[in-house]
Amino acid sequence: MNRALRCLLTMSVLLCGASVAHAGDERPLERGVAIIDPAILRTLDQGRFGLGRMLLPERSAAAPLANSALFGLPSMLGVRESLEREFDRYVENHKASLPNESIGVGDGFAFQLFDRSLFASPDVRFVLSGIVNRMDRAYVAPASCGEIRLIYRLTRTDAPLIGENAVSQRLPMTLNLVLKAKGDANDASISCREIARRWLATAATSPTMDRLFGKDGPLDLVDAGNIERIETNLQIAHAPKSTVRDFRTDYLLKVFDYDRQTRRFVESPLENQIDRDRILADEGLRREFKAWLLDPRHFAEFDRGTLVIPDKFLATGAVAPTPVGFDASDLEPEFGLVQGEGVNGKAVFSEDDVVGALQKAATDGTHLQNIRSVAGFERRLNDVTCAGCHQTRGIGGFHFPGVDWMAAKPSNSTVVPASPHFFGDQVRRRDILASMSDGKAPDYSRGFSSRPQMRGSTELAGTEYSDGWGAHCYLPGAKPAEADRSFRGWTCAEGLACQVAGQTTRMGMCFVKGR
């Protein structure tokens, strides 16, 4: 990656998340669909939503659960063992592919590993950093009304805060406790409509503990009985800029389903994380995946972003390198799956395959919202994966680091709660909750990770999320006919111009003209 592009991407990550998003009527975008207030999160972490209380509801002690105890729990043993295997595999692959670049824990190595001894440390713990309503995922499990996610950030507890400018003790790892929005033990009279109504009621005024947990409060329906799975994301290694390479940071993503019979978390496939290497290496699997995805019904779901790919095509772990830039590269999960990428000649999809699927959709009267070209197909194939989505407009490899409420003054913290992708998606999520609350059929579709849906609202117009400074954009060729149909609507607001940031793509970012 050239220096200009690297600087551009770094600036985008920093400035796109420079402040908590407000637009239009100056109300926060996350209202009614997420809880990010530092004071409330501190209270919840010290109470019933502390990770220790969620995983051990019978636990009488109110003291936080340190990692030394957390990963010693019978339910968490499989999580620890799986993460250890991933570390061993990562180091082995690194030594095979980059034998001349050292790897280990500490500044003295070219690739600096996450210190996995922290898994057994009594001096670190996971701190509640946010609560996110994901009822927009009810299409995956309608009976559960979607999900509620408790997101925890790994934090040191052995260093006291010193003054207002104390350095954050947070570490680059999150643990996402995914809960059913409607648990199995909830009253049968509680419907998805009622749950959505309760969440939206918190949008009218600033949320308080009484409103969240009192009569008709949305969190009153959430407890340990709702637990569905754990998702982990950690910065497994970081390579600072050197004489031989630009900087690079790799993030390890894992998922563990909760087995209620054994009361253990079990390693599971990542949703829609296509196992690229395995599919490309197996001719039979390539044919099967191609036929499955190009089936008209699945192709329409793929376009809308509501596709659920069968487990047999998926990986149980993923490493998401950042930054990836705009040009196609083997750092992207879908690289090599479409003809023209890679050099192995074993692509799953040819350009004719994609064009044929688009023509069939047009003949059948299927309205496609996002995929209107081969390039659109490639982009959707990438951002439908966990790793591809995390590489898009994230803060490093995270979409929700959360506010550091353990800082001396959280309100002055320079750490933003979430990425531009997260805030850009809030209008869509709130629209889905409103449909549920009104008893209407929700539209679960979503746009590309780089460019959120407007949902008939101007709330995002002119912001870094859509056509404002720092927004992703598209610069067509000199002739109108050269404009790619999938991206020609990715424009910049008045006074801004699309500055292309790649060599083989017309994707870029909106900046002030002449700069």
C-alpha positions, 0 to 999 in steps of 0.5 A, spaced: 500 500 500 502 506 498 504 512 503 498 516 500 493 511 501 495 509 508 495 516 510 488 517 507 485 511 510 488 512 517 485 519 517 479 516 515 479 512 521 481 517 526 476 523 523 470 519 521 470 517 529 472 523 532 465 525 535 459 521 537 454 522 531 449 527 531 445 529 525 439 533 523 435 534 529 441 534 534 439 527 537 444 522 537 443 517 532 443 511 537 437 513 541 432 507 542 437 502 539 443 502 543 446 504 550 452 508 550 452 512 556 458 511 561 454 513 567 449 508 566 454 502 563 458 503 570 452 502 574 450 496 570 457 493 570 457 493 577 450 490 578 446 485 574 450 486 567 457 485 570 460 479 566 461 475 572 453 475 574 451 474 567 455 467 566 454 465 574 447 468 575 447 464 582 454 468 584 453 471 590 459 475 590 458 482 587 466 483 585 468 483 578 470 477 575 478 477 573 480 473 567 484 468 572 477 466 574 473 467 568 477 462 563 477 457 569 470 457 569 467 450 566 463 453 561 469 457 558 474 452 558 473 451 550 473 458 549 480 458 552 483 452 548 480 454 542 483 461 542 490 458 544 489 453 538 488 459 534 494 463 536 499 457 535 496 456 528 497 464 527 504 463 529 506 457 525 503 460 519 507 467 520 513 463 520 512 459 514 510 465 510 514 471 513 520 467 516 525 473 516 520 477 520 520 475 528 514 474 532 513 475 539 510 479 545 513 485 546 516 491 542 522 487 540 519 483 535 517 485 528 510 482 529 508 484 536 503 478 539 497 479 543 499 477 550 495 471 551 498 470 558 492 475 559 487 470 559 490 467 566 491 474 569 488 476 575 489 483 573 485 484 567 477 483 566 472 485 561 468 491 562 461 493 560 462 498 554 455 498 551 449 495 550 446 494 542 439 492 540 440 488 534 432 486 533 434 488 526 437 480 525 430 477 527 430 474 520 435 469 522 431 467 528 424 470 528 421 466 535 427 470 539 425 477 536 433 478 534 438 479 539 441 484 544 448 484 545 452 486 551 459 488 549 465 488 554 472 490 553 478 487 556 481 492 561 487 492 566 485 493 573 492 493 576 494 500 575 491 506 578 488 512 574 493 518 575 489 525 574 485 527 568 490 525 563 491 518 565 492 513 559 486 508 558 488 501 561 483 498 556 486 492 551 485 491 544 480 485 545 472 485 546 467 479 548 460 480 545 455 476 549 449 475 544 442 474 548 436 473 545 431 479 545 426 474 547 428 469 552 425 462 552 423 464 559 419 470 558 412 471 558 408 468 552 404 474 552 411 478 551 411 479 543 416 482 538 412 488 538 412 489 545 419 489 546 421 494 540 416 498 543 419 498 550 426 500 546 423 505 542 420 509 548 427 510 551 429 514 545 424 520 547 428 522 553 435 520 556 435 513 558 435 512 566 436 506 570 428 507 572 426 507 565 431 501 563 429 496 568 422 499 571 415 497 569 415 496 561 423 497 561 427 494 555 432 491 560 427 488 565 426 482 559 434 481 559 437 476 563 442 470 563 437 465 561 437 469 554 444 467 552 445 465 545 453 465 544 459 469 545 463 472 540 470 475 541 475 479 537 482 481 539 488 484 536 492 478 535 498 482 532 501 488 530 506 490 525 509 497 526 511 501 520 518 499 518 523 499 512 520 493 509 513 494 510 507 499 512 504 498 518 499 492 519 494 490 524 491 483 524 484 481 528 482 474 530 474 473 530 471 467 533 464 465 535 462 460 541 455 457 541 452 456 548 450 449 549 445 448 554 445 441 555 453 441 557 452 448 559 459 450 555 460 455 550 462 451 544 466 453 538 462 454 532 462 457 524 462 465 524 456 467 520 457 468 513 464 467 514 466 464 507 472 459 508 475 461 502 481 457 502 477 451 503 472 452 497 478 454 492 481 447 494 475 443 493 472 442 486 466 439 489 465 444 494 466 450 489 461 447 484 456 446 490 457 453 493 456 457 486 450 453 485 447 455 492 449 462 491 446 463 484 439 460 486 435 466 485 432 466 492 439 466 495 441 471 490 435 476 492 437 475 499 444 476 498 443 482 495 438 485 500 443 483 506 439 477 509 443 471 506 444 466 511 450 461 508 450 454 510 455 452 515 458 447 511 461 453 507 464 457 513 470 457 517 470 457 525 475 463 525 477 469 521 483 473 521 481 480 519 488 484 517 487 492 517 488 497 513 486 493 506 485 499 502 480 500 496 484 496 491 482 488 490 487 484 495 488 477 498 487 481 505 480 481 503 476 475 504 472 474 498 479 475 494 480 470 488 472 467 488 471 471 482 474 471 476 479 476 474 482 476 482 488 472 483 492 467 479 490 460 481 485 460 475 480 456 480 475 462 481 468 460 483 464 465 479 466 467 472 463 474 470 458 470 465 455 467 472 454 474 475 451 477 469 447 471 468 444 471 475 443 479 474 439 478 467 435 472 470 433 477 476 431 482 471 427 477 467 423 474 473 422 481 476 426 481 482 428 488 484 435 488 486 437 494 491 445 493 491 448 488 486 447 491 479 454 489 476 460 484 477 463 489 481 457 490 486 457 482 486 464 482 489 463 488 494 457 484 497 461 477 497 466 481 501 462 485 506 457 479 507 463 476 511 465 478 518 472 479 517 470 483 510 465 487 514 470 489 520 475 491 515 470 497 512 470 503 516 472 500 523 476 503 528 482 499 527 478 492 527 472 494 531 466 496 530 464 498 537 470 499 542 465 503 547 466 509 551 472 508 556 468 509 563 473 507 567 477 513 565 478 519 570 473 523 566 469 519 561 466 525 558 473 528 556 475 521 553 478 521 546 476 514 545 469 514 541 464 509 542 463 506 535 465 506 528 462 510 522 459 503 520 455 503 526 453 510 527 451 509 519 446 503 520 442 506 526 437 509 522 436 502 518 435 499 525 431 504 528 426 503 522 426 496 523 424 497 530 418 502 528 415 497 524 415 492 529 412 496 534 407 498 529 405 491 527 408 492 520 412 487 516 419 490 517 424 491 511 430 487 514 435 489 507 441 493 508 446 497 504 453 495 503 457 496 509 461 502 506 454 506 504 448 505 509 441 506 507 438 512 507 431 509 509 427 515 506 430 519 511 435 525 510 438 524 517 445 522 514 445 526 508 451 531 509 455 527 514 461 522 514 456 516 513 453 519 507 456 524 502 459 528 507 466 529 509 470 522 509 464 518 506 466 513 501 464 515 494 465 513 487 468 517 481 465 514 474 469 515 468 469 520 463 463 517 459 456 516 463 456 509 460 462 508 464 459 509 471 458 502 475 450 501 476 452 498 483 455 505 485 453 511 481 449 513 487 455 514 491 456 521 491 459 527 495 455 533 498 456 540 495 462 543 496 466 536 496 469 532 491 470 524 490 478 523 491 480 516 488 484 512 493 486 506 489 489 504 483 485 499 480 478 502 483 474 508 482 472 508 490 474 514 494 472 519 499 469 525 499 474 531 501 473 539 500 475 540 493 482 542 491 485 539 497 
